[in-house]
Amino acid sequence: MAEQVGRAALPPGSTIGILGGGQLGRMLALAAARLGFRCHVFCPDPRSPAFDVSAAHTIAAYDEFEALDCFAAAVDVATWEFENVDLAAVERLATTIPVRPGGAGLATAQDRLAEKRFLTGAGIAVAPFASVGSEADFATAGAVTGFPAILKARRFGYDGKGQRRVGTSADLQVAFIELGRAPAILERVVAFEREISVVAVRGLAGEVAAYDAAENVHEDHILRTSTVPAAVAQQTAAAAALVSSRIAAALGHVGVLAVEFFVVPGSGAEALLVNEIAPRVHNSGHWTEDACAVSQFENHVRAVAGWPLGPTGRHHDAEMTNMIGEDVARWASLAADPGARLHLYGKASVRPGRKMGHVNRLFARHDRGH
Amino acid sequence: MAEQVGRAALPPGSTIGILGGGQLGRMLALAAARLGFRCHVFCPDPRSPAFDVSAAHTIAAYDEFEALDCFAAAVDVATWEFENVDLAAVERLATTIPVRPGGAGLATAQDRLAEKRFLTGAGIAVAPFASVGSEADFATAGAVTGFPAILKARRFGYDGKGQRRVGTSADLQVAFIELGRAPAILERVVAFEREISVVAVRGLAGEVAAYDAAENVHEDHILRTSTVPAAVAQQTAAAAALVSSRIAAALGHVGVLAVEFFVVPGSGAEALLVNEIAPRVHNSGHWTEDACAVSQFENHVRAVAGWPLGPTGRHHDAEMTNMIGEDVARWASLAADPGARLHLYGKASVRPGRKMGHVNRLFARHDRGH
């Protein structure tokens, strides 16, 4: 996992390849441009938002190796904006160019079971979980997790897709069938006080930094708001940063990585359970664009380019609100609101549940827990 | 000049056309993208830095009307990033689409004599000046300005190009010949204490706002640093903002406009003389990218799109340093400097005097003059 360490930093004018052309790729491309890099975006969707802000793009499927080879020949380094990118595509690219982060962390993050096993192996607390590969596993799994629990397909889930809540052991069969009998993981439902996340970043030389923990509110399984600072004890926020940094280091990650936590009542103090890792720039870090000198996007680009990391401190408290689906129709009133820092993704069509943009609001910094 | 007032704001997804593909166009395109706009850049140089961050571009000369007509058909509004754009091109575009700012202010800013006459007509103080159209004007002009003075070609000057310092009346002939006997203006050399500038912005509905005055240091006629706040009395900074706002209003300007001032000793207080107007986003406003919630680039885009202006307040003091020519070779040490916010323009070739990027440094805000 240390293949690239010690290589020279990529000079400005180099081309960064990005697999995936959604809003995360778009914001990465904008950050890369500020540092003098060119971007080349690879995405099958001809209307990818990232194409509009990039020097070049390739419209092809992730399993078209000929297109991937041309892409590799045109860029100096590649990264990706979503963790469901084909592992085979990443491995193909890695035969000729550096791909950062590498495929090892990606493989872990693509499989909810592998991820949870990795975390417990690293001594990091998670909710009780068990593998569900077939009906034969129901009894054992239910005994491990108890109920209510959540059955999640091991692969290709996002924004609550591929998940079913299971109230009793009798519901397991229905849930398993609804998920298409895909290999799954059963997890105990955690009675959490709040959800927080930390965006950490690890540089090519192994240095790690973390942004302040954000408190997240989801609606219909989609992130609605992220607020910084989170309403947790200072030691809880510090512990979350430490765990996130440990995860980044243990994965040999290069770039930004987000870790979602449940905050649960503990014996005397709050305790943390890791819910999920996203080995990429993350929606819960969008507040860094306006409240920090260096955003998560710039820091990801810095890491991928082998540059030193930038500072992760915040100069303001912040609240990020996603604009989902028809929320985008409110653009005019938000444009007129002097407190709203508006970010729109340039998506041509509006669909329910589709992330169309976000709004950051800044507040004078008030630290908690002192 | 009020043609556009009252029109609806352009919705996100609209296309903004930009005449000129240099670093100012590039930073405008980046700001436009954050608000969900597409950009189409028109520039004769096939290696224009703005192309790399725009959805579309046209490579053509500014006097190719067929190309201009195609460009007009592809965009919803047009603007420009430099004041030496062909007035005929702007007028051609304006027959079919809104061009903001319009041609009236452009014509004034393209002619140093017209600009100075406009300013004095508006009751705004400038250094003594006189027209020099031929040798016959030497005696009268010299009597008006006194010596030393500066002879400036009326048109197409920038970064000190097209200017000659004239120590005595005997030097006028040489300077006039060196400038190719082009129509010129003679201006008295001002014994200024410092140079400051104000970036103002006027919206489509006529509202005006101004960023805090920056203090500028030039080397070899090229801006080296801009520092905010300027080391002037609060009332001087306020007067500069007021004058800049009056100029924007008097020109019927839409978008950002920068006004450069000489600060000179006055009777009891500092006095201001306007040196030059730049009716566009300006190098001395690059500090707003990191020290303000809304940068000069976003506010220009807002004005051009008919959106309400964003706030112009600063949350940090700032110092902007240009990276000129070989300065860009220092990118690696600046990348490693946690206090340096690096902005590089992606220019492929380095030339002496060429602006390659800039660095912003932020400091806790300390207001002067209270």
Interface residues (C-beta under 8 A of the other chain):
Chain A: A9 P11 P12 G13 R26 A29 L30 A33 R34 L35 G36 F37 R38 C39 F51 D52 V53 S54 A55 D290 A293 V294 R302 W307 P308 G310 P311 H315 H316 V328 W331 A332 A335 A336 P338 R341 L342 H343 L344 Y345 G346 A348 G357 L362
Chain B: A9 P11 P12 G13 R26 A29 L30 A33 R34 L35 G36 F37 R38 C39 F51 D52 V53 S54 A55 D290 A293 V294 R302 W307 P308 G310 P311 H315 H316 V328 W331 A332 A335 A336 P338 R341 L342 H343 L344 Y345 G346 A348 G357 L362
